[in-house]
Amino acid sequence: MSKVLSLLVQVVNWLVTVIIAVMVVNILLGVFSRFVFHLGIPFTEELGRYLMIWAGYLGCVLALREGSHISITAIVDLFPPAGRRIINFLSRLIVTVFLAVIVVTSFTHLRTLSIQKSSAMEIPMAIPYLAVTVGAFLMAIVNIIHLLGYPVTEAPPEAK
């Protein structure tokens, strides 16, 4: 199971890297064309926005795996280690249920959004919004693997 998680993280890491690289080239192209040629390329802002959304949701998967999401642990730290493990387990379980609800309900919205087109690129709006569904699904997988007791990398002490 940890091999599945490892492969998943490698794929997501690669995707985020590619998305950010494309985003950088896209924004540079937009700025260059606007200030050098005095022509705005219509799709660069829209593409940059959608790539940022995808990078953000996929980045959340990586952050969840590493345990680097923001959290307030003042109360949890008052409990003994066994109590902390139970609280962490319950919180991951609640988050997993929440993510499952997001994934299931998002399909209704995606069906509606597949009809609507974006203004500049004229792609179905389901493509940018699919980032929510994919991100929530992958985060749920990471949480389920952790809940089953397989090791998930935690953040280094300086990041907590």
Phi and psi in radians as a Rosetta constraint file:
Dihedral C 1 N 2 CA 2 C 2 CIRCULARHARMONIC -1.202 0.35
Dihedral N 2 CA 2 C 2 N 3 CIRCULARHARMONIC -0.440 0.35
Dihedral C 2 N 3 CA 3 C 3 CIRCULARHARMONIC -1.197 0.35
Dihedral N 3 CA 3 C 3 N 4 CIRCULARHARMONIC -0.657 0.35
Dihedral C 3 N 4 CA 4 C 4 CIRCULARHARMONIC -1.076 0.35
Dihedral N 4 CA 4 C 4 N 5 CIRCULARHARMONIC -0.806 0.35
Dihedral C 4 N 5 CA 5 C 5 CIRCULARHARMONIC -1.095 0.35
Dihedral N 5 CA 5 C 5 N 6 CIRCULARHARMONIC -0.725 0.35
Dihedral C 5 N 6 CA 6 C 6 CIRCULARHARMONIC -1.067 0.35
Dihedral N 6 CA 6 C 6 N 7 CIRCULARHARMONIC -0.795 0.35
Dihedral C 6 N 7 CA 7 C 7 CIRCULARHARMONIC -1.124 0.35
Dihedral N 7 CA 7 C 7 N 8 CIRCULARHARMONIC -0.769 0.35
Dihedral C 7 N 8 CA 8 C 8 CIRCULARHARMONIC -1.015 0.35
Dihedral N 8 CA 8 C 8 N 9 CIRCULARHARMONIC -0.797 0.35
Dihedral C 8 N 9 CA 9 C 9 CIRCULARHARMONIC -1.147 0.35
Dihedral N 9 CA 9 C 9 N 10 CIRCULARHARMONIC -0.693 0.35
Dihedral C 9 N 10 CA 10 C 10 CIRCULARHARMONIC -1.095 0.35
Dihedral N 10 CA 10 C 10 N 11 CIRCULARHARMONIC -0.744 0.35
Dihedral C 10 N 11 CA 11 C 11 CIRCULARHARMONIC -1.136 0.35
Dihedral N 11 CA 11 C 11 N 12 CIRCULARHARMONIC -0.809 0.35
Dihedral C 11 N 12 CA 12 C 12 CIRCULARHARMONIC -1.116 0.35
Dihedral N 12 CA 12 C 12 N 13 CIRCULARHARMONIC -0.742 0.35
Dihedral C 12 N 13 CA 13 C 13 CIRCULARHARMONIC -1.039 0.35
Dihedral N 13 CA 13 C 13 N 14 CIRCULARHARMONIC -0.777 0.35
Dihedral C 13 N 14 CA 14 C 14 CIRCULARHARMONIC -1.104 0.35
Dihedral N 14 CA 14 C 14 N 15 CIRCULARHARMONIC -0.789 0.35
Dihedral C 14 N 15 CA 15 C 15 CIRCULARHARMONIC -1.058 0.35
Dihedral N 15 CA 15 C 15 N 16 CIRCULARHARMONIC -0.768 0.35
Dihedral C 15 N 16 CA 16 C 16 CIRCULARHARMONIC -1.102 0.35
Dihedral N 16 CA 16 C 16 N 17 CIRCULARHARMONIC -0.709 0.35
Dihedral C 16 N 17 CA 17 C 17 CIRCULARHARMONIC -1.077 0.35
Dihedral N 17 CA 17 C 17 N 18 CIRCULARHARMONIC -0.806 0.35
Dihedral C 17 N 18 CA 18 C 18 CIRCULARHARMONIC -1.120 0.35
Dihedral N 18 CA 18 C 18 N 19 CIRCULARHARMONIC -0.765 0.35
Dihedral C 18 N 19 CA 19 C 19 CIRCULARHARMONIC -1.075 0.35
Dihedral N 19 CA 19 C 19 N 20 CIRCULARHARMONIC -0.768 0.35
Dihedral C 19 N 20 CA 20 C 20 CIRCULARHARMONIC -1.173 0.35
Dihedral N 20 CA 20 C 20 N 21 CIRCULARHARMONIC -0.674 0.35
Dihedral C 20 N 21 CA 21 C 21 CIRCULARHARMONIC -1.096 0.35
Dihedral N 21 CA 21 C 21 N 22 CIRCULARHARMONIC -0.783 0.35
Dihedral C 21 N 22 CA 22 C 22 CIRCULARHARMONIC -1.111 0.35
Dihedral N 22 CA 22 C 22 N 23 CIRCULARHARMONIC -0.682 0.35
Dihedral C 22 N 23 CA 23 C 23 CIRCULARHARMONIC -1.092 0.35
Dihedral N 23 CA 23 C 23 N 24 CIRCULARHARMONIC -0.752 0.35
Dihedral C 23 N 24 CA 24 C 24 CIRCULARHARMONIC -1.091 0.35
Dihedral N 24 CA 24 C 24 N 25 CIRCULARHARMONIC -0.826 0.35
Dihedral C 24 N 25 CA 25 C 25 CIRCULARHARMONIC -1.084 0.35
Dihedral N 25 CA 25 C 25 N 26 CIRCULARHARMONIC -0.747 0.35
Dihedral C 25 N 26 CA 26 C 26 CIRCULARHARMONIC -1.070 0.35
Dihedral N 26 CA 26 C 26 N 27 CIRCULARHARMONIC -0.830 0.35
Dihedral C 26 N 27 CA 27 C 27 CIRCULARHARMONIC -1.177 0.35
Dihedral N 27 CA 27 C 27 N 28 CIRCULARHARMONIC -0.712 0.35
Dihedral C 27 N 28 CA 28 C 28 CIRCULARHARMONIC -1.067 0.35
Dihedral N 28 CA 28 C 28 N 29 CIRCULARHARMONIC -0.721 0.35
Dihedral C 28 N 29 CA 29 C 29 CIRCULARHARMONIC -1.078 0.35
Dihedral N 29 CA 29 C 29 N 30 CIRCULARHARMONIC -0.772 0.35
Dihedral C 29 N 30 CA 30 C 30 CIRCULARHARMONIC -1.100 0.35
Dihedral N 30 CA 30 C 30 N 31 CIRCULARHARMONIC -0.785 0.35
Dihedral C 30 N 31 CA 31 C 31 CIRCULARHARMONIC -1.170 0.35
Dihedral N 31 CA 31 C 31 N 32 CIRCULARHARMONIC -0.793 0.35
Dihedral C 31 N 32 CA 32 C 32 CIRCULARHARMONIC -1.035 0.35
Dihedral N 32 CA 32 C 32 N 33 CIRCULARHARMONIC -0.841 0.35
Dihedral C 32 N 33 CA 33 C 33 CIRCULARHARMONIC -1.158 0.35
Dihedral N 33 CA 33 C 33 N 34 CIRCULARHARMONIC -0.596 0.35
Dihedral C 33 N 34 CA 34 C 34 CIRCULARHARMONIC -1.269 0.35
Dihedral N 34 CA 34 C 34 N 35 CIRCULARHARMONIC -0.744 0.35
Dihedral C 34 N 35 CA 35 C 35 CIRCULARHARMONIC -1.631 0.35
Dihedral N 35 CA 35 C 35 N 36 CIRCULARHARMONIC -0.421 0.35
Dihedral C 35 N 36 CA 36 C 36 CIRCULARHARMONIC -1.626 0.35
Dihedral N 36 CA 36 C 36 N 37 CIRCULARHARMONIC -0.849 0.35
Dihedral C 36 N 37 CA 37 C 37 CIRCULARHARMONIC -1.675 0.35
Dihedral N 37 CA 37 C 37 N 38 CIRCULARHARMONIC -0.120 0.35
Dihedral C 37 N 38 CA 38 C 38 CIRCULARHARMONIC 1.010 0.35
Dihedral N 38 CA 38 C 38 N 39 CIRCULARHARMONIC 0.571 0.35
Dihedral C 38 N 39 CA 39 C 39 CIRCULARHARMONIC -2.228 0.35
Dihedral N 39 CA 39 C 39 N 40 CIRCULARHARMONIC 2.208 0.35
Dihedral C 39 N 40 CA 40 C 40 CIRCULARHARMONIC -1.538 0.35
Dihedral N 40 CA 40 C 40 N 41 CIRCULARHARMONIC 2.286 0.35
Dihedral C 40 N 41 CA 41 C 41 CIRCULARHARMONIC -1.471 0.35
Dihedral N 41 CA 41 C 41 N 42 CIRCULARHARMONIC 2.090 0.35
Dihedral C 41 N 42 CA 42 C 42 CIRCULARHARMONIC -1.038 0.35
Dihedral N 42 CA 42 C 42 N 43 CIRCULARHARMONIC -0.584 0.35
Dihedral C 42 N 43 CA 43 C 43 CIRCULARHARMONIC -1.513 0.35
Dihedral N 43 CA 43 C 43 N 44 CIRCULARHARMONIC -0.220 0.35
Dihedral C 43 N 44 CA 44 C 44 CIRCULARHARMONIC -1.118 0.35
Dihedral N 44 CA 44 C 44 N 45 CIRCULARHARMONIC -0.726 0.35
Dihedral C 44 N 45 CA 45 C 45 CIRCULARHARMONIC -1.164 0.35
Dihedral N 45 CA 45 C 45 N 46 CIRCULARHARMONIC -0.755 0.35
Dihedral C 45 N 46 CA 46 C 46 CIRCULARHARMONIC -1.145 0.35
Dihedral N 46 CA 46 C 46 N 47 CIRCULARHARMONIC -0.781 0.35
Dihedral C 46 N 47 CA 47 C 47 CIRCULARHARMONIC -1.097 0.35
Dihedral N 47 CA 47 C 47 N 48 CIRCULARHARMONIC -0.738 0.35
Dihedral C 47 N 48 CA 48 C 48 CIRCULARHARMONIC -1.039 0.35
Dihedral N 48 CA 48 C 48 N 49 CIRCULARHARMONIC -0.737 0.35
Dihedral C 48 N 49 CA 49 C 49 CIRCULARHARMONIC -1.111 0.35
Dihedral N 49 CA 49 C 49 N 50 CIRCULARHARMONIC -0.786 0.35
Dihedral C 49 N 50 CA 50 C 50 CIRCULARHARMONIC -1.218 0.35
Dihedral N 50 CA 50 C 50 N 51 CIRCULARHARMONIC -0.650 0.35
Dihedral C 50 N 51 CA 51 C 51 CIRCULARHARMONIC -1.142 0.35
Dihedral N 51 CA 51 C 51 N 52 CIRCULARHARMONIC -0.644 0.35
Dihedral C 51 N 52 CA 52 C 52 CIRCULARHARMONIC -1.118 0.35
Dihedral N 52 CA 52 C 52 N 53 CIRCULARHARMONIC -0.689 0.35
Dihedral C 52 N 53 CA 53 C 53 CIRCULARHARMONIC -1.092 0.35
Dihedral N 53 CA 53 C 53 N 54 CIRCULARHARMONIC -0.830 0.35
Dihedral C 53 N 54 CA 54 C 54 CIRCULARHARMONIC -1.081 0.35
Dihedral N 54 CA 54 C 54 N 55 CIRCULARHARMONIC -0.780 0.35
Dihedral C 54 N 55 CA 55 C 55 CIRCULARHARMONIC -1.087 0.35
Dihedral N 55 CA 55 C 55 N 56 CIRCULARHARMONIC -0.673 0.35
Dihedral C 55 N 56 CA 56 C 56 CIRCULARHARMONIC -1.127 0.35
Dihedral N 56 CA 56 C 56 N 57 CIRCULARHARMONIC -0.840 0.35
Dihedral C 56 N 57 CA 57 C 57 CIRCULARHARMONIC -1.198 0.35
Dihedral N 57 CA 57 C 57 N 58 CIRCULARHARMONIC -0.672 0.35
Dihedral C 57 N 58 CA 58 C 58 CIRCULARHARMONIC -1.240 0.35
Dihedral N 58 CA 58 C 58 N 59 CIRCULARHARMONIC -0.598 0.35
Dihedral C 58 N 59 CA 59 C 59 CIRCULARHARMONIC -1.105 0.35
Dihedral N 59 CA 59 C 59 N 60 CIRCULARHARMONIC -0.565 0.35
Dihedral C 59 N 60 CA 60 C 60 CIRCULARHARMONIC -1.080 0.35
Dihedral N 60 CA 60 C 60 N 61 CIRCULARHARMONIC -0.607 0.35
Dihedral C 60 N 61 CA 61 C 61 CIRCULARHARMONIC -1.091 0.35
Dihedral N 61 CA 61 C 61 N 62 CIRCULARHARMONIC -0.797 0.35
Dihedral C 61 N 62 CA 62 C 62 CIRCULARHARMONIC -1.146 0.35
Dihedral N 62 CA 62 C 62 N 63 CIRCULARHARMONIC -0.709 0.35
Dihedral C 62 N 63 CA 63 C 63 CIRCULARHARMONIC -1.156 0.35
Dihedral N 63 CA 63 C 63 N 64 CIRCULARHARMONIC -0.670 0.35
Dihedral C 63 N 64 CA 64 C 64 CIRCULARHARMONIC -1.129 0.35
Dihedral N 64 CA 64 C 64 N 65 CIRCULARHARMONIC -0.713 0.35
Dihedral C 64 N 65 CA 65 C 65 CIRCULARHARMONIC -1.080 0.35
Dihedral N 65 CA 65 C 65 N 66 CIRCULARHARMONIC -0.710 0.35
Dihedral C 65 N 66 CA 66 C 66 CIRCULARHARMONIC -1.460 0.35
Dihedral N 66 CA 66 C 66 N 67 CIRCULARHARMONIC -0.118 0.35
Dihedral C 66 N 67 CA 67 C 67 CIRCULARHARMONIC 1.226 0.35
Dihedral N 67 CA 67 C 67 N 68 CIRCULARHARMONIC 0.510 0.35
Dihedral C 67 N 68 CA 68 C 68 CIRCULARHARMONIC -1.795 0.35
Dihedral N 68 CA 68 C 68 N 69 CIRCULARHARMONIC 0.225 0.35
Dihedral C 68 N 69 CA 69 C 69 CIRCULARHARMONIC -1.223 0.35
Dihedral N 69 CA 69 C 69 N 70 CIRCULARHARMONIC 2.640 0.35
Dihedral C 69 N 70 CA 70 C 70 CIRCULARHARMONIC -1.131 0.35
Dihedral N 70 CA 70 C 70 N 71 CIRCULARHARMONIC 2.437 0.35
Dihedral C 70 N 71 CA 71 C 71 CIRCULARHARMONIC -2.649 0.35
Dihedral N 71 CA 71 C 71 N 72 CIRCULARHARMONIC 2.662 0.35
Dihedral C 71 N 72 CA 72 C 72 CIRCULARHARMONIC -1.861 0.35
Dihedral N 72 CA 72 C 72 N 73 CIRCULARHARMONIC 2.001 0.35
Dihedral C 72 N 73 CA 73 C 73 CIRCULARHARMONIC -1.950 0.35
Dihedral N 73 CA 73 C 73 N 74 CIRCULARHARMONIC 0.199 0.35
Dihedral C 73 N 74 CA 74 C 74 CIRCULARHARMONIC -1.009 0.35
Dihedral N 74 CA 74 C 74 N 75 CIRCULARHARMONIC -0.767 0.35
Dihedral C 74 N 75 CA 75 C 75 CIRCULARHARMONIC -1.328 0.35
Dihedral N 75 CA 75 C 75 N 76 CIRCULARHARMONIC -0.768 0.35
Dihedral C 75 N 76 CA 76 C 76 CIRCULARHARMONIC -1.069 0.35
Dihedral N 76 CA 76 C 76 N 77 CIRCULARHARMONIC -0.642 0.35
Dihedral C 76 N 77 CA 77 C 77 CIRCULARHARMONIC -1.168 0.35
Dihedral N 77 CA 77 C 77 N 78 CIRCULARHARMONIC -0.266 0.35
Dihedral C 77 N 78 CA 78 C 78 CIRCULARHARMONIC -1.323 0.35
Dihedral N 78 CA 78 C 78 N 79 CIRCULARHARMONIC -0.331 0.35
Dihedral C 78 N 79 CA 79 C 79 CIRCULARHARMONIC -1.443 0.35
Dihedral N 79 CA 79 C 79 N 80 CIRCULARHARMONIC 2.721 0.35
Dihedral C 79 N 80 CA 80 C 80 CIRCULARHARMONIC -1.189 0.35
Dihedral N 80 CA 80 C 80 N 81 CIRCULARHARMONIC 2.889 0.35
Dihedral C 80 N 81 CA 81 C 81 CIRCULARHARMONIC -0.909 0.35
Dihedral N 81 CA 81 C 81 N 82 CIRCULARHARMONIC -0.701 0.35
Dihedral C 81 N 82 CA 82 C 82 CIRCULARHARMONIC -1.122 0.35
Dihedral N 82 CA 82 C 82 N 83 CIRCULARHARMONIC -0.715 0.35
Dihedral C 82 N 83 CA 83 C 83 CIRCULARHARMONIC -1.132 0.35
Dihedral N 83 CA 83 C 83 N 84 CIRCULARHARMONIC -0.687 0.35
Dihedral C 83 N 84 CA 84 C 84 CIRCULARHARMONIC -1.103 0.35
Dihedral N 84 CA 84 C 84 N 85 CIRCULARHARMONIC -0.715 0.35
Dihedral C 84 N 85 CA 85 C 85 CIRCULARHARMONIC -1.100 0.35
Dihedral N 85 CA 85 C 85 N 86 CIRCULARHARMONIC -0.718 0.35
Dihedral C 85 N 86 CA 86 C 86 CIRCULARHARMONIC -1.129 0.35
Dihedral N 86 CA 86 C 86 N 87 CIRCULARHARMONIC -0.787 0.35
Dihedral C 86 N 87 CA 87 C 87 CIRCULARHARMONIC -1.106 0.35
Dihedral N 87 CA 87 C 87 N 88 CIRCULARHARMONIC -0.762 0.35
Dihedral C 87 N 88 CA 88 C 88 CIRCULARHARMONIC -1.103 0.35
Dihedral N 88 CA 88 C 88 N 89 CIRCULARHARMONIC -0.701 0.35
Dihedral C 88 N 89 CA 89 C 89 CIRCULARHARMONIC -1.086 0.35
Dihedral N 89 CA 89 C 89 N 90 CIRCULARHARMONIC -0.834 0.35
Dihedral C 89 N 90 CA 90 C 90 CIRCULARHARMONIC -1.120 0.35
Dihedral N 90 CA 90 C 90 N 91 CIRCULARHARMONIC -0.681 0.35
Dihedral C 90 N 91 CA 91 C 91 CIRCULARHARMONIC -1.170 0.35
Dihedral N 91 CA 91 C 91 N 92 CIRCULARHARMONIC -0.707 0.35
Dihedral C 91 N 92 CA 92 C 92 CIRCULARHARMONIC -1.138 0.35
Dihedral N 92 CA 92 C 92 N 93 CIRCULARHARMONIC -0.638 0.35
Dihedral C 92 N 93 CA 93 C 93 CIRCULARHARMONIC -1.133 0.35
Dihedral N 93 CA 93 C 93 N 94 CIRCULARHARMONIC -0.776 0.35
Dihedral C 93 N 94 CA 94 C 94 CIRCULARHARMONIC -1.098 0.35
Dihedral N 94 CA 94 C 94 N 95 CIRCULARHARMONIC -0.765 0.35
Dihedral C 94 N 95 CA 95 C 95 CIRCULARHARMONIC -1.093 0.35
Dihedral N 95 CA 95 C 95 N 96 CIRCULARHARMONIC -0.699 0.35
Dihedral C 95 N 96 CA 96 C 96 CIRCULARHARMONIC -1.108 0.35
Dihedral N 96 CA 96 C 96 N 97 CIRCULARHARMONIC -0.740 0.35
Dihedral C 96 N 97 CA 97 C 97 CIRCULARHARMONIC -1.103 0.35
Dihedral N 97 CA 97 C 97 N 98 CIRCULARHARMONIC -0.763 0.35
Dihedral C 97 N 98 CA 98 C 98 CIRCULARHARMONIC -1.046 0.35
Dihedral N 98 CA 98 C 98 N 99 CIRCULARHARMONIC -0.779 0.35
Dihedral C 98 N 99 CA 99 C 99 CIRCULARHARMONIC -1.116 0.35
Dihedral N 99 CA 99 C 99 N 100 CIRCULARHARMONIC -0.672 0.35
Dihedral C 99 N 100 CA 100 C 100 CIRCULARHARMONIC -1.098 0.35
Dihedral N 100 CA 100 C 100 N 101 CIRCULARHARMONIC -0.713 0.35
Dihedral C 100 N 101 CA 101 C 101 CIRCULARHARMONIC -1.084 0.35
Dihedral N 101 CA 101 C 101 N 102 CIRCULARHARMONIC -0.745 0.35
Dihedral C 101 N 102 CA 102 C 102 CIRCULARHARMONIC -1.055 0.35
Dihedral N 102 CA 102 C 102 N 103 CIRCULARHARMONIC -0.814 0.35
Dihedral C 102 N 103 CA 103 C 103 CIRCULARHARMONIC -1.077 0.35
Dihedral N 103 CA 103 C 103 N 104 CIRCULARHARMONIC -0.840 0.35
Dihedral C 103 N 104 CA 104 C 104 CIRCULARHARMONIC -1.131 0.35
Dihedral N 104 CA 104 C 104 N 105 CIRCULARHARMONIC -0.804 0.35
Dihedral C 104 N 105 CA 105 C 105 CIRCULARHARMONIC -1.294 0.35
Dihedral N 105 CA 105 C 105 N 106 CIRCULARHARMONIC -0.378 0.35
Dihedral C 105 N 106 CA 106 C 106 CIRCULARHARMONIC -1.209 0.35
Dihedral N 106 CA 106 C 106 N 107 CIRCULARHARMONIC -0.428 0.35
Dihedral C 106 N 107 CA 107 C 107 CIRCULARHARMONIC -1.110 0.35
Dihedral N 107 CA 107 C 107 N 108 CIRCULARHARMONIC -0.596 0.35
Dihedral C 107 N 108 CA 108 C 108 CIRCULARHARMONIC -1.108 0.35
Dihedral N 108 CA 108 C 108 N 109 CIRCULARHARMONIC -0.775 0.35
Dihedral C 108 N 109 CA 109 C 109 CIRCULARHARMONIC -1.193 0.35
Dihedral N 109 CA 109 C 109 N 110 CIRCULARHARMONIC -0.673 0.35
Dihedral C 109 N 110 CA 110 C 110 CIRCULARHARMONIC -1.106 0.35
Dihedral N 110 CA 110 C 110 N 111 CIRCULARHARMONIC -0.647 0.35
Dihedral C 110 N 111 CA 111 C 111 CIRCULARHARMONIC -1.073 0.35
Dihedral N 111 CA 111 C 111 N 112 CIRCULARHARMONIC -0.762 0.35
Dihedral C 111 N 112 CA 112 C 112 CIRCULARHARMONIC -1.183 0.35
Dihedral N 112 CA 112 C 112 N 113 CIRCULARHARMONIC -0.735 0.35
Dihedral C 112 N 113 CA 113 C 113 CIRCULARHARMONIC -1.267 0.35
Dihedral N 113 CA 113 C 113 N 114 CIRCULARHARMONIC -0.290 0.35
Dihedral C 113 N 114 CA 114 C 114 CIRCULARHARMONIC -1.200 0.35
Dihedral N 114 CA 114 C 114 N 115 CIRCULARHARMONIC -0.342 0.35
Dihedral C 114 N 115 CA 115 C 115 CIRCULARHARMONIC -1.423 0.35
Dihedral N 115 CA 115 C 115 N 116 CIRCULARHARMONIC -0.665 0.35
Dihedral C 115 N 116 CA 116 C 116 CIRCULARHARMONIC -1.325 0.35
Dihedral N 116 CA 116 C 116 N 117 CIRCULARHARMONIC 2.431 0.35
Dihedral C 116 N 117 CA 117 C 117 CIRCULARHARMONIC -1.898 0.35
Dihedral N 117 CA 117 C 117 N 118 CIRCULARHARMONIC 2.591 0.35
Dihedral C 117 N 118 CA 118 C 118 CIRCULARHARMONIC -1.257 0.35
Dihedral N 118 CA 118 C 118 N 119 CIRCULARHARMONIC 2.736 0.35
Dihedral C 118 N 119 CA 119 C 119 CIRCULARHARMONIC -1.246 0.35
Dihedral N 119 CA 119 C 119 N 120 CIRCULARHARMONIC -0.776 0.35
Dihedral C 119 N 120 CA 120 C 120 CIRCULARHARMONIC -1.597 0.35
Dihedral N 120 CA 120 C 120 N 121 CIRCULARHARMONIC -0.835 0.35
Dihedral C 120 N 121 CA 121 C 121 CIRCULARHARMONIC -1.559 0.35
Dihedral N 121 CA 121 C 121 N 122 CIRCULARHARMONIC -0.265 0.35
Dihedral C 121 N 122 CA 122 C 122 CIRCULARHARMONIC 0.952 0.35
Dihedral N 122 CA 122 C 122 N 123 CIRCULARHARMONIC 0.718 0.35
Dihedral C 122 N 123 CA 123 C 123 CIRCULARHARMONIC -1.687 0.35
Dihedral N 123 CA 123 C 123 N 124 CIRCULARHARMONIC 2.734 0.35
Dihedral C 123 N 124 CA 124 C 124 CIRCULARHARMONIC -1.058 0.35
Dihedral N 124 CA 124 C 124 N 125 CIRCULARHARMONIC 2.363 0.35
Dihedral C 124 N 125 CA 125 C 125 CIRCULARHARMONIC -1.152 0.35
Dihedral N 125 CA 125 C 125 N 126 CIRCULARHARMONIC -0.196 0.35
Dihedral C 125 N 126 CA 126 C 126 CIRCULARHARMONIC -1.128 0.35
Dihedral N 126 CA 126 C 126 N 127 CIRCULARHARMONIC -0.472 0.35
Dihedral C 126 N 127 CA 127 C 127 CIRCULARHARMONIC -1.158 0.35
Dihedral N 127 CA 127 C 127 N 128 CIRCULARHARMONIC -0.892 0.35
Dihedral C 127 N 128 CA 128 C 128 CIRCULARHARMONIC -1.120 0.35
Dihedral N 128 CA 128 C 128 N 129 CIRCULARHARMONIC -0.698 0.35
Dihedral C 128 N 129 CA 129 C 129 CIRCULARHARMONIC -1.272 0.35
Dihedral N 129 CA 129 C 129 N 130 CIRCULARHARMONIC -0.327 0.35
Dihedral C 129 N 130 CA 130 C 130 CIRCULARHARMONIC -1.085 0.35
Dihedral N 130 CA 130 C 130 N 131 CIRCULARHARMONIC -0.375 0.35
Dihedral C 130 N 131 CA 131 C 131 CIRCULARHARMONIC -1.021 0.35
Dihedral N 131 CA 131 C 131 N 132 CIRCULARHARMONIC -0.637 0.35
Dihedral C 131 N 132 CA 132 C 132 CIRCULARHARMONIC -1.127 0.35
Dihedral N 132 CA 132 C 132 N 133 CIRCULARHARMONIC -0.825 0.35
Dihedral C 132 N 133 CA 133 C 133 CIRCULARHARMONIC -1.125 0.35
Dihedral N 133 CA 133 C 133 N 134 CIRCULARHARMONIC -0.845 0.35
Dihedral C 133 N 134 CA 134 C 134 CIRCULARHARMONIC -1.128 0.35
Dihedral N 134 CA 134 C 134 N 135 CIRCULARHARMONIC -0.792 0.35
Dihedral C 134 N 135 CA 135 C 135 CIRCULARHARMONIC -1.069 0.35
Dihedral N 135 CA 135 C 135 N 136 CIRCULARHARMONIC -0.800 0.35
Dihedral C 135 N 136 CA 136 C 136 CIRCULARHARMONIC -1.133 0.35
Dihedral N 136 CA 136 C 136 N 137 CIRCULARHARMONIC -0.704 0.35
Dihedral C 136 N 137 CA 137 C 137 CIRCULARHARMONIC -1.091 0.35
Dihedral N 137 CA 137 C 137 N 138 CIRCULARHARMONIC -0.827 0.35
Dihedral C 137 N 138 CA 138 C 138 CIRCULARHARMONIC -1.172 0.35
Dihedral N 138 CA 138 C 138 N 139 CIRCULARHARMONIC -0.647 0.35
Dihedral C 138 N 139 CA 139 C 139 CIRCULARHARMONIC -1.129 0.35
Dihedral N 139 CA 139 C 139 N 140 CIRCULARHARMONIC -0.664 0.35
Dihedral C 139 N 140 CA 140 C 140 CIRCULARHARMONIC -1.117 0.35
Dihedral N 140 CA 140 C 140 N 141 CIRCULARHARMONIC -0.694 0.35
Dihedral C 140 N 141 CA 141 C 141 CIRCULARHARMONIC -1.079 0.35
Dihedral N 141 CA 141 C 141 N 142 CIRCULARHARMONIC -0.801 0.35
Dihedral C 141 N 142 CA 142 C 142 CIRCULARHARMONIC -1.034 0.35
Dihedral N 142 CA 142 C 142 N 143 CIRCULARHARMONIC -0.767 0.35
Dihedral C 142 N 143 CA 143 C 143 CIRCULARHARMONIC -1.140 0.35
Dihedral N 143 CA 143 C 143 N 144 CIRCULARHARMONIC -0.727 0.35
Dihedral C 143 N 144 CA 144 C 144 CIRCULARHARMONIC -1.112 0.35
Dihedral N 144 CA 144 C 144 N 145 CIRCULARHARMONIC -0.750 0.35
Dihedral C 144 N 145 CA 145 C 145 CIRCULARHARMONIC -1.047 0.35
Dihedral N 145 CA 145 C 145 N 146 CIRCULARHARMONIC -0.712 0.35
Dihedral C 145 N 146 CA 146 C 146 CIRCULARHARMONIC -1.181 0.35
Dihedral N 146 CA 146 C 146 N 147 CIRCULARHARMONIC -0.722 0.35
Dihedral C 146 N 147 CA 147 C 147 CIRCULARHARMONIC -1.129 0.35
Dihedral N 147 CA 147 C 147 N 148 CIRCULARHARMONIC -0.517 0.35
Dihedral C 147 N 148 CA 148 C 148 CIRCULARHARMONIC -1.311 0.35
Dihedral N 148 CA 148 C 148 N 149 CIRCULARHARMONIC -0.076 0.35
Dihedral C 148 N 149 CA 149 C 149 CIRCULARHARMONIC 1.706 0.35
Dihedral N 149 CA 149 C 149 N 150 CIRCULARHARMONIC 0.086 0.35
Dihedral C 149 N 150 CA 150 C 150 CIRCULARHARMONIC -1.409 0.35
Dihedral N 150 CA 150 C 150 N 151 CIRCULARHARMONIC 2.559 0.35
Dihedral C 150 N 151 CA 151 C 151 CIRCULARHARMONIC -1.154 0.35
Dihedral N 151 CA 151 C 151 N 152 CIRCULARHARMONIC 2.373 0.35
Dihedral C 151 N 152 CA 152 C 152 CIRCULARHARMONIC -2.167 0.35
Dihedral N 152 CA 152 C 152 N 153 CIRCULARHARMONIC 2.295 0.35
Dihedral C 152 N 153 CA 153 C 153 CIRCULARHARMONIC -1.028 0.35
Dihedral N 153 CA 153 C 153 N 154 CIRCULARHARMONIC 2.300 0.35
Dihedral C 153 N 154 CA 154 C 154 CIRCULARHARMONIC -1.716 0.35
Dihedral N 154 CA 154 C 154 N 155 CIRCULARHARMONIC 2.804 0.35
Dihedral C 154 N 155 CA 155 C 155 CIRCULARHARMONIC -1.173 0.35
Dihedral N 155 CA 155 C 155 N 156 CIRCULARHARMONIC 2.598 0.35
Dihedral C 155 N 156 CA 156 C 156 CIRCULARHARMONIC -1.091 0.35
Dihedral N 156 CA 156 C 156 N 157 CIRCULARHARMONIC 2.700 0.35
Dihedral C 156 N 157 CA 157 C 157 CIRCULARHARMONIC -0.969 0.35
Dihedral N 157 CA 157 C 157 N 158 CIRCULARHARMONIC -0.597 0.35
Dihedral C 157 N 158 CA 158 C 158 CIRCULARHARMONIC -1.234 0.35
Dihedral N 158 CA 158 C 158 N 159 CIRCULARHARMONIC -0.325 0.35
Dihedral C 158 N 159 CA 159 C 159 CIRCULARHARMONIC -1.525 0.35
Dihedral N 159 CA 159 C 159 N 160 CIRCULARHARMONIC -0.218 0.35
